[in-house]
Amino acid sequence: MTDVAVHHDPQPGEHGWTQTGVSNEKLGMWVFLGSECLLFGGLISTYMLYKNTALEGPRPADLYDIPFTSVSSFVLLMSSMTMVLALSAIQRGDHQRCRVWLVTTALLGATFISGQVYEFTGFVKHGMGYTTNTAGSAFYTLTGFHGVHVSLGIVMLMSLFMMSLRGRLSQERSEVVEIVGLYWHFVDVVWILIFTVVYLIP
Amino acid sequence: MSAVEHTERHDEGAGHTEHAEHEHTHPSDFQYVMIAVFLAVVTGAEVGLYYIEGLDFLVLSTVLIVLMVVKFVTVAGFFMHLRFDSKLFRRIFITGIVLATFVYLVLLSSFHVFIH
């Protein structure tokens, strides 16, 4: 820990100085994630409100394939691990390994999205479309919004990968990976909530 | 340096200092893998509980929610570095969670969701 004292704290007017003492970009991401709690809270609450109100057609709970969704959840959890390993690699200056972990994270995310598309297709085949009943609408809106977030995360990860390939992602700019990582982990913690509240609790 | 001392230094310090500290205080790659294994085991336990027949709804729901909170805190604390980063980030995130929980619990209660 002695090298902490060696580093010079940026003073007002110098590059890197902020009034809060923390990075503005990271602070911005945390404020965004704080507001996202309200978005997903609303969607989860709406699902809880309508989950047993199907007047016609099957309810989502009648169609769940828990073993399949468990594997999807496992895949997303592991993507959080690969994401943090990508950050750890770039903080060490290991760009090659960082790229490997970024692509692995994106692939795991894509696997999760593929699973979601497969699940939705199965539900539609069993007669639960988006407008079949309110329970189905609430379910598709919640999980669909989450899927869009994962998809945006994949785009961000691939952008980081391309930046790294072009040599525009230096060790000094590792905070960019950290900020994208925060978003990715948030998407993971939201799925932790959805998996328990929507799928597992009867 | 203790975790408390570390956090206090973070609050006093600025962006560049944070980076230097991160490299020394964040878990190692091996520890990250161990955390992921722990999360996988907890997920396995959740799924296992789901298949236990005859378990009381209240007991099942309570245990599942506790396990969910354990996973949530683990990911937020270690993977999102909330345990090691500035207290400001923790406060912002917790404010969002508490606000969302309060607002939507009130909403669901007003619709008698928990009574039915």
Interface residues (C-beta under 8 A of the other chain):
Chain A: M1 D3 V4 H7 H8 D9 P10 G16 W17 T18 T20 G21 V22 S23 K26 L27 W30 V31 L33 G34 S35 E36 C37 L38 F40 G41 G42 I44 S45 M48 L49 I66 P67 S70 S73 F74 L77 M78 S80 M81 M83 V84 L85 S88 Q91 R92 S174 E175 E178 G181 L182 H185 F186 D188 V189 I192 L193 F195 T196 V197 L200 I201 P202
Chain B: M1 R9 H10 D11 E12 G13 A14 G15 H16 T17 E18 H19 A20 E21 H22 E23 H24 H26 D29 Y32 V33 I35 A36 L39 A40 T43 E46 V47 L49 Y50 Y51 F57 L60 S61 L64 I65 L67 M68 K71 F72 V75 A76 F78 F79 M80 H81 D85 S86 L88 F89 I92 F93 T95 G96 I97 L99 A100 T101 V103 Y104 L107 L108 F111 V113
